[in-house]
């Protein structure tokens, strides 16, 4: 995934963030997690490759470009995402003619909404 502005990235994948620069003198590029006071990120040719392995909140990255004439910076936000996975589905039957109870749980980021269908008709819905 190549990131140019705010974007969503699947957890356990990599994303490349780029900082395109121009200058009349050689430009040095640095990426920081958070603000320029944050943790430095490894850079190659103005790009940083990130791997998201956690279920973190959105992370802000700041690019700082500088040369003998000054400094400029810009920021972007990367939001990790986890595809929803159903972790359990339980059906509890009551007495004959009594309603059955269905319970479904799932994980994902952002938290998934769930619905149970009979055919193409929703029979239960939870956000």
N, C-alpha and C positions, 0 to 999 in steps of 0.2 A: 504494500500500500504506500503510495506517495502522498504526503500530507502537505498541502499548501496553505490551508486555513483550518478552522475548527473542523474536526472530523471524529468519526467513531471507528474504533479499531477492535477487531476480534481479539480476545485474550488468547495468549499462546501463539500469536503471530507477530511478525515484525512490521514496523512502519518506518518509512524514511521521511524525515523532515528536512526541507531544503531552505537555505537562506541565499537567495540570489543577490549578488552585490555588483556595484559598479564603482569605479574610483579612478582618479588620475594618478594615484600612487598605489602600490600593492596594498591589498585589503586583507586583514586578519579577521576570521570569523570564529566566534565562540557561541556555543549553545549552553543554556542553563536550565535546569529543572526549577520551575518557579521563577523568581526574580533573579537579577544578576548576583544576588547574594546567595542563591541556591546552589545546589550541587552541579558541577560542570559535567557536560555530556561530551563523549568523544566525537570529534569532527573530522571528516575527510572531504576536502573540496567544498566546504560550506554545508555539507549534509551530515546528518546524524541518523543512525539506524537504531531504533528502539525496539525492544521486545517486551511486550506486556504479559506478565506471568501472574498477575494478581488481579483481584476484583477491586481495584482502586476506584476512587472517585475521579472525576475529570482532572487531568494534570495539565498545568500551564507550562509552556516552554518559551524561553526568551532567546532570541538571536541577537547577538551584539556584533556589529561590523565596525572595525576601526582602522584608521591609517594615520599618517602624520598630520592630516588636515582635520581630523575629528572622529566622532563616534556616532553611530546611529543604531537604534534597536527596534525590534518588533516582536510581538508575542502571538502565540497560537495556543489553542486548547485541544488536547487529545482525550477522548472519552473511551475507556475500555468497555467492551461489550462481551457478554457470554450468551451464546445461543441457548434458548430455553431447553431444559431436559426434564422430562417427567420422572420423578423419583419414586412415586408410588401411586397406585390406583387400587382402591379397596371398595368392594361391593359387599354390603351387609344386608342380608335378606331378613325381613321380619316375618310375621305370620302371613299365611295366605291372604291375599286381598289387602294387606297392609303395604304402605309404600316402602320401597327399598331405599337404603341410604348409600350414596356413592361419595367417596372421598378421593380427591386427587391432589397431589402436591407436586410442585415443580420448582426448579431453581433457574436463575438466569439474571443477567444484568443488562438493562434495568429489570426489575422484578416483573415476571410475566403475568398477564391476566390469563384466566382459565375459563373454559366453558366445556360443558359435557353435552354431547349431542346424541340424539336417537335418530338415526338416519341423517337427514339434513336439518333437523329441528333442534334448537337449543332447549335442553331440559333443565340446565343449571348454568349459572353464570356468576363469576366472582372476579373482581378486579384485584 
